[in-house]
Amino acid sequence: MKKLTKKAYTTALNAAKAAGKYLLQKFHEDDTTVIKSYPHDIKLHTDVETEELIKQMLKRRFPDHSFICEESGTEHSQSEFSWVIDPLDGTVNYAQRIPHFCTSIALKKGSEYLVGVVFDPVKNELFSAIKGEGAWLNGSPLHKKNVGSLSDAIITGGFMHEGALQKGKKTFTNLVNRIKKLRLLGSAALDLCYLAANRVNGYIHYSTHEWDIAAASLVATQSGARVDIYERDGALDVIAADETIFDELKKTAVF
């Protein structure tokens, strides 16, 4: 098991770097062809191409594994291992030329995440984690520091999906006068990685998906952050924070 995990970790790192290189090339070329538009989101041709690049790299090393992907859906196999892939988290940022996006790749056994890799090619920041071994940013260990109080906290998250707007508006209205700052940055995976890296202190997201948070939630927990995930109507509500403010933040949020 440990040997497989290490092999998976190395493969995921390489796939994320390759995907990031491709995304950055297309970003500089201003290649933002929209395949489909939704009320609060879009799908780009680049999303699909990048996902295929990642899948092919993973399949060469793990041909019997299953896949749970944002663009191509789920590919079942007899294996108990599944790769969870978001080729481009922050698609709207990408399309609008906002340089804040990433690739997210995770491996899980059953429902337990074993490996997580999130790569931001613009900043050349590679967040990664192995369950039980820790989390890293460009190879340096990540250790969660705890903010003293909610009033000193910077909170991030998102709620721009159908069914999430009311809860999001109530929660962030409740929070705005109780925290230091609120930031909505546009990438769920990077939000959780920023929590792990002590750049923010809490994260609340309504109606997100597994591929958005799979890798980053492992990075966050392995750094020492607390993360709770709730499944509601086929989507996920997430709250994560420094240990010192988690309970207070959760009481303020609408779940």
C-alpha positions, 0 to 999 in steps of 0.5 A, a space after each residue: 500500500 505504501 509503495 502504491 501511494 508513493 508511486 501515485 504521489 509521484 505520478 500525480 505531481 508529474 501530471 499536475 505539472 504537465 497540466 499546469 504547463 499546458 494551461 499556462 501556455 493556453 492562458 498566454 495565448 488567450 485561448 479561452 474557447 467556451 464550449 458551454 455556458 451555465 448561469 454562474 459558470 462556463 466550460 472551456 475547450 482547455 478544460 477538456 484538453 487538460 483533463 485528457 492529458 492528466 488522465 492519459 498520464 495516470 492511466 499509463 501508470 494505473 490502468 485499472 483505476 477508476 476516475 471521477 472527473 469534472 469534464 468526462 464524468 465517472 469511469 468505473 472499474 473493479 479497483 477500489 482506487 479512484 482518481 478525482 480530477 479537476 483539470 482547471 479550477 477557477 475556469 471563470 478566472 482563467 477565461 477573464 484573464 485573472 491569473 488565479 487558477 489551478 489543477 487538482 488531482 487526488 487519489 482515494 481508496 474507497 472514501 479515504 483520500 490518500 494523495 492530493 496535489 494542487 498546482 498553481 502554474 502562474 505562481 509556480 506553487 505546488 501544494 501536495 499531501 500524503 495521508 498520515 505523512 504531511 502536507 507541503 508547498 514546493 517541498 517545504 512542510 506546511 504546519 497550521 498556525 492558529 489565529 487568536 480569534 474570529 475577529 482577527 480571521 481572514 475568511 474565504 469561500 464561495 456560494 455562486 451556484 443555484 441553491 447556495 445563494 441564500 445560505 451564502 448571503 446569510 452566512 457572509 452577512 453574519 460574518 462581515 462584522 465579526 471577522 477581519 476580512 472576507 475574500 472571494 477568490 474564485 478557486 475552491 482548491 486554492 482557497 483550501 490550500 491557502 488555509 493550509 499555508 496560513 494565508 487565510 484562516 477559514 473557508 466556507 463553500 456552499 454547493 461545490 463538488 468533490 473534484 473541486 476540493 478532494 486534493 485540497 481538503 487533504 492538503 488542509 487536514 494534513 497541515 492541521 486545519 479542521 475540515 467538515 464536508 456535508 453532502 446535500 442534494 448531490 453537492 457538497 457544503 464545506 467548512 474549514 478553519 484554524 482549530 481555534 476558530 472552527 467552532 465559532 465559525 461553524 455557529 455563524 455559518 448557515 448549514 
